[in-house]
Each structure stands twice: as C-alpha cells, then as structure tokens.
Amino acid sequence: IGTKGVYLSGGETQRVAIARAILKNSPIVIMDEASASIDADNEHELQKAFKRLMRGKTVIMIAHRLTSITGVDEILLVDHGHIVERGSHAQLMAQNGQYTHLYTIYTQANEWRVVND
C-alpha cells in the first residue's frame, strides 16, 4: 500500500524500492530479486538504468532470472551454500558447466508460449 490508501502493484513497489536505493547513493547496493515482480519490457529498461546508475558502485545482485545478470562483471553460482562456478557470463558459458546448463534451460523455458487456437 502506498500513501493515502493508494495501492501499488508488486512491480510498482519494487521500482519505488529500487529508486530509493539509487537515490541514497550508497557505495554498496544489495539487490535481492530486484526484477522478480517486473514484466520483461520493464526489466530490460531497468537493466539499462542499472548499468548507468550503478557505475563505480559495488552491486550484489541475487537473481533467479539469469537473463538479468548476463551483463555483470562477475557471476557467482552458489549451490547449497558453496560457490561452484565463478566468472563472467561469457566465461561461464564457455566452461559448459552447471551455469551453462541452467542458462540453456532458462532461455528455452522462456521461449515457450501458450497459444489459444
């Protein structure tokens, strides 16, 4: 709920929280599933804004949407509390390991569409 009884959607609430984090101008920003409630079009715009606004900051981003982290400097793949792979998106894809497997499954699942005949 926003101010004066105005209701905000999950995506709107998330965008307000992200704006607050950016405006605070902290040198370290932790984002836990920052785009979870945001649709694909807004997620793309959000990622572009992150790249501009987070320059020079340390950003720790927890994400299950693997497409939201492909442009980051370093990805840590954590499995059962342990870092099992580490590198850029390109490096991890070249290793053909667990990250590659997860990314391939994720992108294939996103290509599925429900159609109404």
N, C-alpha and C positions, 0 to 999 in steps of 0.2 A: 504494500500500500504506500502510495506517495503522500504528499502533504494534502491536507484538507479533504481527506477521503477519496482522493483520485487514485484509481487502481492502475498499476503498471504491469505490463506483461513480464514474463521471465527475461526475455531478451532486453526489454527496456531497463529493467532493474540492473541487469548485467552491464549494459552500456553506461549507466549512471555510475556504477562502482568503478568501471574502468576509467571513466573521465576523472573521478576523484583521485584515483591512483596517479594518473598522468599529471593533474594539476598540483598535486602535493610535491612533485618534482624530487622524489627520493632517489638517491643513487642506486638503491637496490629495490627491485619490484618483484614480488612473488605473485604469480597468477595461477590459480587452480581452476582448470577447465573454464578459462575465460570466454570461450566461444560456445559452450555447451547449449545455451538456450538461444543462440543466434542462428538465423537461417543462412544458407550458403552464400547468397548475394551479399548480405551484410558482413558475413565472416571474411569474405575477400576484401571488402573495404576496410574492415577492422585490421586485417593483417598489413595492409598498405600503411595505415595510420601508425601502427605499432613500429614499423621499420623507421619511420621518420621521427616519431616522438621518443623512442627509446634509445636513440643513438647515445653512446657514451655512458650508458647505464648497465648494470648487471641485472638481467631479467631471468628469473627462474620460472619456467612455464611448465605446468603439469597438464598434459594433454592426452586424450584418447583419440581425437580426430587427427590422425597422422598428417593429413594434408596441411594442417595449421602450423606445423613445425618444420616443413621442408626447407625454409629459407634461413633458419637459425644457424649460428656459428657452430654449436656443438649439441649433439643429442646424446642423452644417456638413456639406454634401455635398461629398465630395472625389472627384475623378475624375482619374486619372493624376497624383496628387500636387498638384493645384490645387483650391482651394476654388471650386466652381462655383455653389453656392447657399448662402444663409445666412438663418436666421430661425427662428421657432417653427414647430411642426407646422402650425398654422392658417395662418400667413403663407405657408409654402412650398406648402401645398395650394392656397391662393388664387392663387398665381403660375402654377399649371398648367404647371409646368416639368418638369425631369428628376426631381425628388423625387416630384412627384405621380404621374408615370408609374411609377416604381419602387414606390411605396407601393400603387398600384392593382394592379399585377401581383402584388405580395407578398400582399396580402389576398385576391385572387382565388385564388391558388395554395393558400392555407391553407384555403379553403372546399372544396376538392376532397377527397373521401373515397373510399377504396377500400372497396367493399361486396362482401360474399360472397353470391351468390344461391343 
